[in-house]
Amino acid sequence: MIKKIKELEKISRLLDSGQSQRDKWNAEVLDYSNKFINKLNTSKAYYASEENGKDIYDLDITEQPTKLSTLLESTSKNIDQVGINPASGGHMGYIPGGGLYPSALGDYIAAVNNRYAGVFFAAPGAVRLENMLIRWMCKLMGYPETSTGNLTSGGSIANLVAIVTARESHNLKARDFDKAVIYLSEQAHHSIQKAIRIAGLSEAHIRYIPLDAGLRLSVNELEKAITEDKENDLIPFFINASFGTTNTGAIDPVAPIAAIAKKHKLWFHVDAAYGGFFKLVSEMSSKFEGIEKADSITLDPHKTLFFTFRNWYDPYERQGETLKSLSFLSRLYARHA
Ligand SMILES: *Cc1c(COP(=O)(O)O)cnc(C)c1O
């Protein structure tokens, strides 16, 4: 048995790259990143090309190793030089934005030590770090000590967590779903509609509340709709307000909506994926009045704090051969305990 383990150890050592190998790889990757970053001021905001990154398929998965330089060349050609380059100096869109270098290094360290932080016992320090970040965000939003949250892989998932929590909090069962009512504006982020479907609530009624002249959800219309739905024996249970709509940055009136939610006993969710971290800007502070009354909030550090994205290809976005990349990093879902 011990002999067998020793033999297997010898074979598995092949996966263990020694320091001189690592130094070589690190130097190559560092050179690639410096070239990428040093070019940002002059690199294009959008690259149109016939191939559109198709040659990435040339690196099909095989038994034979591929040289790092080949991988980096392909990355440069097929990933960096097609589509939008949000980190470019010419990219005027706020969403998606470029990232900050220290954030990339944080990702690097997390990948090197690769701690399993799924349970406290396995990585108590990493779990404490997550809790510390959550406490900071809760405090920033004016939430009480008893509030809690978690870091999800994206704002979309954070919105999903909010809807599922509201559904459970209202004790909605399958038999209630076709009576349940959700309120939002047409400017709400599309992840809310996706979350509704994933939460099994596609039979629920969705009320798109009309907008005022500033493209904000109209409070009067909201209350009118809730009252009417209650009279018709429906079950109003969820209001989504956008704190900074993705299209225009409009802020739905959170304080009056919070009052309506409380009066009619609805879950009040604020999707602040775009606007939440503007709380750090003192001139913007007054806009946040009432946000602490929300039952849940989504915040998005890869937007206002310029953290790196967690990219993946979302099958919901599938359009022919093009898969749009959605970006995800740690977002806060927080609720009052
Ligand atoms: C970006 C955004 C989201 C989704 O965030 P992802 O991290 O892309 O999942 C949700 N809501 C609003 C208002 C957003 O701007």
PDBQT file of the ligand as one rigid body, heavy atoms in Angstrom, charges set to zero:
ROOT
HETATM    1  C1  LIG A 401     -25.227  45.240 -13.521  1.00  0.00    +0.000 C 
HETATM    2  C2  LIG A 401     -26.547  45.214 -12.852  1.00  0.00    +0.000 A 
HETATM    3  C3  LIG A 401     -27.102  44.018 -12.345  1.00  0.00    +0.000 A 
HETATM    4  C4  LIG A 401     -26.491  42.650 -12.574  1.00  0.00    +0.000 C 
HETATM    5  O1  LIG A 401     -25.223  42.512 -12.103  1.00  0.00    +0.000 OA
HETATM    6  P1  LIG A 401     -24.281  41.342 -12.645  1.00  0.00    +0.000 P 
HETATM    7  O2  LIG A 401     -23.123  41.452 -11.755  1.00  0.00    +0.000 OA
HETATM    8  O3  LIG A 401     -23.992  41.639 -14.070  1.00  0.00    +0.000 OA
HETATM    9  O4  LIG A 401     -25.009  40.044 -12.476  1.00  0.00    +0.000 OA
HETATM   10  C5  LIG A 401     -28.291  44.087 -11.674  1.00  0.00    +0.000 A 
HETATM   11  N1  LIG A 401     -28.927  45.256 -11.507  1.00  0.00    +0.000 NA
HETATM   12  C6  LIG A 401     -28.455  46.431 -11.975  1.00  0.00    +0.000 A 
HETATM   13  C7  LIG A 401     -29.230  47.685 -11.737  1.00  0.00    +0.000 C 
HETATM   14  C8  LIG A 401     -27.244  46.449 -12.673  1.00  0.00    +0.000 A 
HETATM   15  O5  LIG A 401     -26.768  47.622 -13.158  1.00  0.00    +0.000 OA
ENDROOT
TORSDOF 0
